Amino acid sequence: MDAEKPTPEQVLAQVSALAAEQDGVLGRRQLYAADFTRWQLQARLRGKRWQRTGRQTVCVTTGPLTQAATRWVAVLETGPRAALDGITALQAAGVKGLTDTEVHVIAPKSCTPLKPRGVVVHESRRFREPEILTDGVRRVRPAVAAVHAALWAVTNRQAGLFLVMPVQQRIVTAEQLREALSAVRRAPRRRLLLQLVEDVADGVHSLNELDVCRALRRRGLPEPTRQILVRLPTGRFYLDLEWDQWGVHLEIDGLQHEDADAQLHDVLRDLDVATTGRTTIRLPILAFRLDEQAVLDRLEALLRSRGWRTPAEQAA
C-alpha cells in the first residue's frame, strides 16, 4: 500500500523547518523532494515572498542575504557533494581575523560542479567525504581546511597565517594539523608546511613569532624555547622566546603593544621577569621588518657575549 501523501500544511511545515536550519536558503531539489511543487515555488517567487539566489536555490526572505545564507547558497549551488573549505571553512569554524570576499568550496575531481558567481570552486582529488562535517552547512573539518587554505594561499606568509591562527585561537591543535598534512603526498608547498606545522607544535603562537624564528634559523642562531611559563609572586607569564642557557629572553611586540596601558603592563612584567636573572629584549615587529639584519647582528653579539658559539667553533 502506498504511503499517504502529505497534506499541503505538512509540506509547508517541513519546508519551513528546513529553511530555519539553513539560514533561509533552500535548494530546488530539496523542495521537490518534500513534495513542494514547481507551481507553489513560482507563485512565491512571483509574489515576491521569496527570492531567487541562483539557478538551484531560493531564499524564503527578500532582504539582503546574511553571510551564513551566502555560504548555504554557495554549497547548494555548486553541487550535492560540495562543502565549504579553506578560509571559508575556517571562518565557519569560528576563526577570527580572516577576511575574504569570496566563498571557497571543495568538490570531488571530475564531478562537473557548477561555478556560481563569487564562489571559488576547488575541484580536488583531496576531497574526502569522511572529512566533511554535516551539522549545519557542509564544511571540511577545521584542521583539513587549514591545510587546504595554506596550500591555496597566494604567498608563503599567508600560508603561515592560515596554520597559526586556528591553533592560536584553539580551534585546532598542532597534532591535528600534523595529521591533516600527512594526507598530502605531493604539493609545491608541502615541505614548507611541514616546517610550519613543527614550528606551531613547538609553541609559535603568532605569525610575527614565526617570522622571527625562521630568521633566527636562517642566521644559524641557536633554537630558542618558545612560550615558556614563568611563575612569579606577581602572577604567571608566558615568555615568547628564551635562551635559558645564556639568560636571554626575547619578547616580540606587535602593534597592540603600542598604547600606554600595554606599555605599562610590559614594563612591570619585564621588571618582574628580571628578578629571575633573565635579560629581556623587546623587539617591536616593525623595527625587525625595517632592518632585520641589524637586529640579528646585535642579538648574535649578545648571545656571544654570554658564551654562545657555533658548533663549528666549539669543535675547533
Contacts in CASP RR format, 6 or more apart in sequence:
PFRMAT RR
TARGET T0000
AUTHOR 0000-0000-0000
METHOD contacts of the structure
MODEL  1
MDAEKPTPEQVLAQVSALAAEQDGVLGRRQLYAADFTRWQLQARLRGKRW
QRTGRQTVCVTTGPLTQAATRWVAVLETGPRAALDGITALQAAGVKGLTD
TEVHVIAPKSCTPLKPRGVVVHESRRFREPEILTDGVRRVRPAVAAVHAA
LWAVTNRQAGLFLVMPVQQRIVTAEQLREALSAVRRAPRRRLLLQLVEDV
ADGVHSLNELDVCRALRRRGLPEPTRQILVRLPTGRFYLDLEWDQWGVHL
EIDGLQHEDADAQLHDVLRDLDVATTGRTTIRLPILAFRLDEQAVLDRLE
ALLRSRGWRTPAEQAA
5 35 0 8 1.000
6 14 0 8 1.000
6 35 0 8 1.000
11 34 0 8 1.000
11 35 0 8 1.000
11 36 0 8 1.000
12 36 0 8 1.000
14 34 0 8 1.000
15 26 0 8 1.000
15 31 0 8 1.000
15 34 0 8 1.000
15 36 0 8 1.000
16 60 0 8 1.000
18 26 0 8 1.000
18 30 0 8 1.000
18 34 0 8 1.000
19 25 0 8 1.000
19 26 0 8 1.000
19 60 0 8 1.000
21 136 0 8 1.000
22 72 0 8 1.000
22 136 0 8 1.000
22 137 0 8 1.000
23 66 0 8 1.000
23 68 0 8 1.000
23 69 0 8 1.000
23 72 0 8 1.000
24 59 0 8 1.000
24 60 0 8 1.000
24 61 0 8 1.000
24 69 0 8 1.000
24 72 0 8 1.000
25 53 0 8 1.000
25 57 0 8 1.000
25 58 0 8 1.000
25 59 0 8 1.000
25 65 0 8 1.000
25 69 0 8 1.000
25 72 0 8 1.000
25 73 0 8 1.000
25 76 0 8 1.000
26 57 0 8 1.000
26 58 0 8 1.000
26 59 0 8 1.000
26 60 0 8 1.000
26 76 0 8 1.000
27 56 0 8 1.000
27 57 0 8 1.000
27 58 0 8 1.000
27 76 0 8 1.000
28 41 0 8 1.000
28 56 0 8 1.000
28 57 0 8 1.000
28 58 0 8 1.000
29 56 0 8 1.000
29 80 0 8 1.000
30 76 0 8 1.000
31 41 0 8 1.000
31 58 0 8 1.000
32 38 0 8 1.000
41 50 0 8 1.000
41 58 0 8 1.000
44 50 0 8 1.000
44 58 0 8 1.000
45 51 0 8 1.000
45 52 0 8 1.000
45 58 0 8 1.000
48 62 0 8 1.000
49 60 0 8 1.000
49 62 0 8 1.000
50 58 0 8 1.000
50 59 0 8 1.000
50 60 0 8 1.000
50 61 0 8 1.000
50 62 0 8 1.000
51 58 0 8 1.000
51 59 0 8 1.000
51 61 0 8 1.000
51 62 0 8 1.000
51 63 0 8 1.000
52 58 0 8 1.000
53 59 0 8 1.000
53 65 0 8 1.000
53 69 0 8 1.000
53 73 0 8 1.000
53 77 0 8 1.000
54 73 0 8 1.000
54 77 0 8 1.000
54 116 0 8 1.000
55 77 0 8 1.000
55 114 0 8 1.000
56 76 0 8 1.000
56 77 0 8 1.000
56 79 0 8 1.000
56 114 0 8 1.000
57 72 0 8 1.000
57 73 0 8 1.000
57 76 0 8 1.000
57 77 0 8 1.000
59 65 0 8 1.000
59 69 0 8 1.000
59 73 0 8 1.000
65 73 0 8 1.000
68 137 0 8 1.000
70 103 0 8 1.000
71 84 0 8 1.000
71 88 0 8 1.000
71 92 0 8 1.000
71 103 0 8 1.000
71 137 0 8 1.000
72 137 0 8 1.000
73 116 0 8 1.000
74 82 0 8 1.000
74 84 0 8 1.000
74 88 0 8 1.000
74 103 0 8 1.000
74 105 0 8 1.000
74 116 0 8 1.000
74 118 0 8 1.000
74 119 0 8 1.000
75 82 0 8 1.000
75 83 0 8 1.000
75 84 0 8 1.000
75 105 0 8 1.000
75 137 0 8 1.000
75 138 0 8 1.000
76 82 0 8 1.000
77 114 0 8 1.000
77 116 0 8 1.000
77 119 0 8 1.000
78 105 0 8 1.000
78 107 0 8 1.000
78 113 0 8 1.000
78 114 0 8 1.000
78 115 0 8 1.000
78 116 0 8 1.000
78 119 0 8 1.000
78 121 0 8 1.000
79 107 0 8 1.000
79 111 0 8 1.000
79 113 0 8 1.000
79 114 0 8 1.000
81 107 0 8 1.000
81 108 0 8 1.000
81 111 0 8 1.000
81 127 0 8 1.000
81 129 0 8 1.000
82 105 0 8 1.000
82 106 0 8 1.000
82 107 0 8 1.000
82 113 0 8 1.000
82 121 0 8 1.000
82 138 0 8 1.000
83 89 0 8 1.000
83 105 0 8 1.000
83 106 0 8 1.000
83 107 0 8 1.000
83 132 0 8 1.000
83 138 0 8 1.000
83 139 0 8 1.000
83 140 0 8 1.000
84 92 0 8 1.000
84 103 0 8 1.000
84 104 0 8 1.000
84 105 0 8 1.000
84 106 0 8 1.000
84 137 0 8 1.000
84 138 0 8 1.000
84 139 0 8 1.000
84 140 0 8 1.000
84 145 0 8 1.000
85 104 0 8 1.000
85 105 0 8 1.000
85 106 0 8 1.000
85 122 0 8 1.000
85 139 0 8 1.000
85 140 0 8 1.000
85 144 0 8 1.000
85 145 0 8 1.000
85 148 0 8 1.000
85 149 0 8 1.000
86 104 0 8 1.000
86 106 0 8 1.000
86 140 0 8 1.000
86 145 0 8 1.000
86 146 0 8 1.000
86 148 0 8 1.000
86 149 0 8 1.000
86 152 0 8 1.000
86 162 0 8 1.000
87 98 0 8 1.000
87 100 0 8 1.000
87 104 0 8 1.000
87 145 0 8 1.000
87 149 0 8 1.000
87 162 0 8 1.000
88 100 0 8 1.000
88 102 0 8 1.000
88 103 0 8 1.000
88 104 0 8 1.000
88 105 0 8 1.000
88 139 0 8 1.000
89 104 0 8 1.000
89 139 0 8 1.000
89 140 0 8 1.000
89 141 0 8 1.000
89 142 0 8 1.000
89 145 0 8 1.000
89 148 0 8 1.000
89 149 0 8 1.000
90 98 0 8 1.000
90 142 0 8 1.000
90 145 0 8 1.000
90 146 0 8 1.000
90 149 0 8 1.000
90 162 0 8 1.000
90 165 0 8 1.000
90 166 0 8 1.000
90 171 0 8 1.000
91 98 0 8 1.000
91 100 0 8 1.000
92 137 0 8 1.000
92 139 0 8 1.000
93 139 0 8 1.000
93 142 0 8 1.000
93 145 0 8 1.000
93 166 0 8 1.000
93 171 0 8 1.000
94 169 0 8 1.000
94 171 0 8 1.000
95 142 0 8 1.000
95 165 0 8 1.000
95 166 0 8 1.000
95 169 0 8 1.000
95 171 0 8 1.000
96 165 0 8 1.000
96 169 0 8 1.000
97 165 0 8 1.000
98 162 0 8 1.000
98 165 0 8 1.000
101 118 0 8 1.000
102 118 0 8 1.000
102 119 0 8 1.000
102 120 0 8 1.000
103 118 0 8 1.000
103 119 0 8 1.000
103 120 0 8 1.000
104 119 0 8 1.000
104 120 0 8 1.000
104 122 0 8 1.000
104 149 0 8 1.000
104 152 0 8 1.000
105 113 0 8 1.000
105 119 0 8 1.000
105 120 0 8 1.000
105 121 0 8 1.000
105 122 0 8 1.000
106 121 0 8 1.000
106 122 0 8 1.000
106 124 0 8 1.000
106 126 0 8 1.000
106 127 0 8 1.000
106 140 0 8 1.000
106 148 0 8 1.000
107 113 0 8 1.000
107 121 0 8 1.000
107 122 0 8 1.000
107 123 0 8 1.000
107 124 0 8 1.000
107 127 0 8 1.000
108 123 0 8 1.000
108 124 0 8 1.000
108 127 0 8 1.000
109 123 0 8 1.000
109 124 0 8 1.000
109 125 0 8 1.000
109 127 0 8 1.000
110 123 0 8 1.000
111 123 0 8 1.000
113 121 0 8 1.000
113 123 0 8 1.000
114 121 0 8 1.000
115 121 0 8 1.000
122 148 0 8 1.000
122 152 0 8 1.000
124 148 0 8 1.000
126 148 0 8 1.000
126 183 0 8 1.000
126 184 0 8 1.000
128 144 0 8 1.000
128 183 0 8 1.000
131 140 0 8 1.000
131 141 0 8 1.000
131 144 0 8 1.000
132 138 0 8 1.000
132 139 0 8 1.000
132 140 0 8 1.000
132 141 0 8 1.000
133 139 0 8 1.000
133 140 0 8 1.000
133 141 0 8 1.000
139 145 0 8 1.000
140 148 0 8 1.000
142 166 0 8 1.000
142 171 0 8 1.000
142 172 0 8 1.000
142 176 0 8 1.000
143 166 0 8 1.000
143 172 0 8 1.000
143 173 0 8 1.000
143 176 0 8 1.000
143 177 0 8 1.000
143 179 0 8 1.000
143 180 0 8 1.000
144 180 0 8 1.000
144 183 0 8 1.000
146 162 0 8 1.000
146 163 0 8 1.000
146 166 0 8 1.000
146 172 0 8 1.000
146 177 0 8 1.000
146 180 0 8 1.000
147 163 0 8 1.000
147 177 0 8 1.000
147 180 0 8 1.000
147 181 0 8 1.000
147 184 0 8 1.000
147 193 0 8 1.000
149 159 0 8 1.000
149 162 0 8 1.000
150 159 0 8 1.000
150 160 0 8 1.000
150 162 0 8 1.000
150 163 0 8 1.000
150 189 0 8 1.000
150 193 0 8 1.000
150 196 0 8 1.000
151 159 0 8 1.000
151 184 0 8 1.000
151 187 0 8 1.000
151 189 0 8 1.000
151 193 0 8 1.000
153 159 0 8 1.000
153 160 0 8 1.000
153 161 0 8 1.000
153 162 0 8 1.000
153 189 0 8 1.000
156 189 0 8 1.000
156 192 0 8 1.000
157 207 0 8 1.000
157 211 0 8 1.000
159 189 0 8 1.000
159 192 0 8 1.000
159 193 0 8 1.000
159 196 0 8 1.000
160 196 0 8 1.000
160 207 0 8 1.000
160 210 0 8 1.000
161 207 0 8 1.000
163 177 0 8 1.000
163 193 0 8 1.000
163 196 0 8 1.000
163 197 0 8 1.000
163 200 0 8 1.000
164 196 0 8 1.000
164 200 0 8 1.000
164 204 0 8 1.000
164 205 0 8 1.000
164 206 0 8 1.000
164 207 0 8 1.000
164 210 0 8 1.000
165 207 0 8 1.000
166 172 0 8 1.000
166 177 0 8 1.000
167 173 0 8 1.000
167 174 0 8 1.000
167 177 0 8 1.000
167 200 0 8 1.000
167 205 0 8 1.000
168 205 0 8 1.000
168 206 0 8 1.000
174 197 0 8 1.000
174 200 0 8 1.000
174 201 0 8 1.000
174 203 0 8 1.000
175 201 0 8 1.000
177 197 0 8 1.000
177 200 0 8 1.000
177 201 0 8 1.000
178 197 0 8 1.000
178 201 0 8 1.000
181 190 0 8 1.000
181 193 0 8 1.000
181 194 0 8 1.000
181 197 0 8 1.000
184 190 0 8 1.000
184 193 0 8 1.000
187 193 0 8 1.000
196 210 0 8 1.000
199 210 0 8 1.000
199 213 0 8 1.000
199 214 0 8 1.000
200 210 0 8 1.000
202 226 0 8 1.000
203 226 0 8 1.000
203 227 0 8 1.000
204 210 0 8 1.000
204 213 0 8 1.000
204 226 0 8 1.000
204 227 0 8 1.000
205 226 0 8 1.000
205 227 0 8 1.000
205 240 0 8 1.000
206 252 0 8 1.000
208 252 0 8 1.000
208 254 0 8 1.000
208 285 0 8 1.000
209 226 0 8 1.000
209 240 0 8 1.000
209 241 0 8 1.000
209 252 0 8 1.000
211 285 0 8 1.000
211 288 0 8 1.000
212 241 0 8 1.000
212 250 0 8 1.000
212 252 0 8 1.000
212 283 0 8 1.000
212 285 0 8 1.000
212 288 0 8 1.000
213 224 0 8 1.000
213 226 0 8 1.000
213 241 0 8 1.000
215 288 0 8 1.000
215 292 0 8 1.000
215 296 0 8 1.000
216 223 0 8 1.000
216 224 0 8 1.000
216 296 0 8 1.000
216 299 0 8 1.000
217 223 0 8 1.000
219 296 0 8 1.000
219 300 0 8 1.000
220 310 0 8 1.000
221 296 0 8 1.000
221 299 0 8 1.000
221 300 0 8 1.000
221 303 0 8 1.000
222 243 0 8 1.000
222 303 0 8 1.000
222 308 0 8 1.000
224 241 0 8 1.000
224 242 0 8 1.000
224 243 0 8 1.000
224 250 0 8 1.000
225 241 0 8 1.000
225 242 0 8 1.000
225 243 0 8 1.000
225 244 0 8 1.000
226 240 0 8 1.000
226 241 0 8 1.000
226 242 0 8 1.000
227 238 0 8 1.000
227 239 0 8 1.000
227 240 0 8 1.000
228 238 0 8 1.000
228 239 0 8 1.000
228 242 0 8 1.000
228 244 0 8 1.000
229 236 0 8 1.000
229 237 0 8 1.000
229 238 0 8 1.000
230 236 0 8 1.000
230 237 0 8 1.000
230 238 0 8 1.000
230 239 0 8 1.000
230 273 0 8 1.000
230 276 0 8 1.000
232 272 0 8 1.000
232 273 0 8 1.000
232 275 0 8 1.000
232 276 0 8 1.000
234 268 0 8 1.000
234 272 0 8 1.000
235 272 0 8 1.000
237 269 0 8 1.000
237 272 0 8 1.000
237 273 0 8 1.000
239 249 0 8 1.000
239 251 0 8 1.000
239 273 0 8 1.000
240 249 0 8 1.000
240 250 0 8 1.000
240 251 0 8 1.000
240 252 0 8 1.000
241 249 0 8 1.000
241 250 0 8 1.000
241 251 0 8 1.000
241 252 0 8 1.000
242 248 0 8 1.000
242 249 0 8 1.000
242 250 0 8 1.000
242 278 0 8 1.000
243 249 0 8 1.000
243 303 0 8 1.000
243 306 0 8 1.000
243 308 0 8 1.000
245 308 0 8 1.000
246 303 0 8 1.000
246 306 0 8 1.000
246 307 0 8 1.000
246 308 0 8 1.000
247 277 0 8 1.000
247 278 0 8 1.000
247 279 0 8 1.000
247 306 0 8 1.000
248 278 0 8 1.000
248 279 0 8 1.000
248 281 0 8 1.000
248 302 0 8 1.000
248 303 0 8 1.000
248 306 0 8 1.000
249 273 0 8 1.000
249 278 0 8 1.000
249 279 0 8 1.000
249 280 0 8 1.000
249 281 0 8 1.000
250 280 0 8 1.000
250 281 0 8 1.000
250 283 0 8 1.000
250 299 0 8 1.000
251 266 0 8 1.000
251 270 0 8 1.000
251 280 0 8 1.000
251 281 0 8 1.000
251 282 0 8 1.000
251 283 0 8 1.000
252 283 0 8 1.000
252 285 0 8 1.000
252 288 0 8 1.000
253 266 0 8 1.000
253 282 0 8 1.000
253 283 0 8 1.000
253 284 0 8 1.000
253 285 0 8 1.000
254 284 0 8 1.000
254 285 0 8 1.000
254 286 0 8 1.000
255 285 0 8 1.000
255 286 0 8 1.000
256 262 0 8 1.000
257 263 0 8 1.000
257 266 0 8 1.000
257 284 0 8 1.000
266 282 0 8 1.000
270 280 0 8 1.000
270 282 0 8 1.000
273 280 0 8 1.000
274 280 0 8 1.000
279 302 0 8 1.000
281 299 0 8 1.000
281 302 0 8 1.000
283 295 0 8 1.000
287 295 0 8 1.000
288 295 0 8 1.000
END
